[in-house]
Amino acid sequence: MVAASSVEMRKVNKYYDKFQALKDIDLSILPGKVTCLIGPSGSGKSTLLRCINFLEEYDSGEVRIDGQLIGYDAPNKKMSGRKLREMRRSIGMVFQQFNLWPHMTARENVAEGLIRVRRMSKAEAQRRAAEALVKVGLADKMENHPSRLSGGQQQRVAIARALAMEPKLMLFDEPTSALDPELVGEVLSVMRTLASEGMTMVVVTHEMGFAAHVADQVGFMEKGELVGVDSPDRILHRPEDARIQSFLRTYHERNSF
Amino acid sequence: MFSLAVFFHSFGPLLWAARYTLLISVLGIGLGLVIGTVICAARLSPYPLLRRFAAIWVSFLRGVPLLVQLLVFYYTLPVIGLDVPAMVAAVVTVGICASAYISEIWRGAIAALPTGQAEAAVAIGMRPVDVWTRVILPQAVTLSLPALINELILLVKASSLVSVVGILEITRASQAQAATTFRPLEVYIAAACIYLLINLCLAALGRYLEHRTNV
């Protein structure tokens, strides 16, 4: 079991000029639990996720990691860069486009944070990076640059890069959306293992199967609102809200042939 | 008749003069890189005043011909009581002029990087200085290499302009040579050959560097 964080969002609002991207978001995530966020594109799922590590700055409300407010010391008083970096160290993030650094090998990608952020020696960082890559099944690809890896392999390197930092919370922003269908499975299987080890995970996804089988709770978002948060069964199979029903109907229609 | 003897004979003095051409170009681009990087940083900084200054710097230096800049700078110095050798004035002017272009080359390369590159580094808690030196700049250098080599080649050619402040570089040396031999055609063709040779070497250097930094 890994040490796992809790996340608590209270009345979180986010504006882009006049457009309100997040409306009074309330969300509780218990340590070791997996939360999946679903909903139409542009509904604010990614924005919500990015508020959790303050990559996106929310305008009002509170986001707390293990009880500690992130991004602000007090309302309207931004946290220092140093303190924010300290908090981000224990929050891993995986992006839709992988965002691997193309000028470094897979192993260097993973080792970089250990050297720069955790101040490890180069040798120690390289050793840990190798371990992390073995864990995601890439023992034989360590010295490859990202351009020599498939999308699925790149995303697994990205996961290893986040895991090597020994995070207590992992954020996934549509981790399989940029992948060819046949490569989705290998990434989901790494994520499933991580979930079974007790990592707190927040996953923005269109993979309903993953949400149904792995999530402890599923949140549905539309137009900046968190319409409902409940068990996968109650959201995906017995939704009461008409908006969720309509979204799932479209989803099923698209996926039936 | 084209005199091969004069043509070949010109190479000696012209190649000797090429050292000034190279010196001015190399020091000019070196100075341009330093100033250009600072100007680019100012342009991308969160401070409106710095951004404004950098924008004016770039548009002014791009908008005035190098020859005019050279003359203005060269004749301004005595007025403000500075006795600076022509060589220093030339290098400084060429460097300042190049800085405007180089800062734009940097800015373009940095803007071409996906924002996710920096985000991935920020998300694991890297300091801004590490984000820049480890993630953004190495990629920006690779991206801007062709444009930087291009700028260096332009500078080698533009250095012919410093002949107006009396520096005996290739162009000025060939003028002198043409005047003493009464064979301008042979001399200027020799000069053209030397410029071409220098720039072909630079282009080859560029290809080698691009090949090395390609991953």
Chai-1 contact restraints between the chains, C-beta under 6 A:
chainA,res_idxA,chainB,res_idxB,connection_type,confidence,min_distance_angstrom,max_distance_angstrom,comment,restraint_id
A,N53,B,A123,contact,1.0,0.0,6.0,A-B,restraint_1
A,R85,B,G125,contact,1.0,0.0,6.0,A-B,restraint_2
A,R88,B,G125,contact,1.0,0.0,6.0,A-B,restraint_3
A,R89,B,G125,contact,1.0,0.0,6.0,A-B,restraint_4
A,M93,B,A123,contact,1.0,0.0,6.0,A-B,restraint_5
A,F95,B,G116,contact,1.0,0.0,6.0,A-B,restraint_6
A,Q97,B,G116,contact,1.0,0.0,6.0,A-B,restraint_7
A,N99,B,G116,contact,1.0,0.0,6.0,A-B,restraint_8
A,N99,B,A120,contact,1.0,0.0,6.0,A-B,restraint_9
A,W101,B,V135,contact,1.0,0.0,6.0,A-B,restraint_10
A,H103,B,P138,contact,1.0,0.0,6.0,A-B,restraint_11
A,H103,B,Q139,contact,1.0,0.0,6.0,A-B,restraint_12
A,H103,B,V215,contact,1.0,0.0,6.0,A-B,restraint_13
A,G113,B,I124,contact,1.0,0.0,6.0,A-B,restraint_14
A,R116,B,M126,contact,1.0,0.0,6.0,A-B,restraint_15
A,R116,B,D130,contact,1.0,0.0,6.0,A-B,restraint_16
A,V117,B,I124,contact,1.0,0.0,6.0,A-B,restraint_17
A,V117,B,G125,contact,1.0,0.0,6.0,A-B,restraint_18
A,V117,B,M126,contact,1.0,0.0,6.0,A-B,restraint_19
A,H145,B,V215,contact,1.0,0.0,6.0,A-B,restraint_20
A,M165,B,I124,contact,1.0,0.0,6.0,A-B,restraint_21
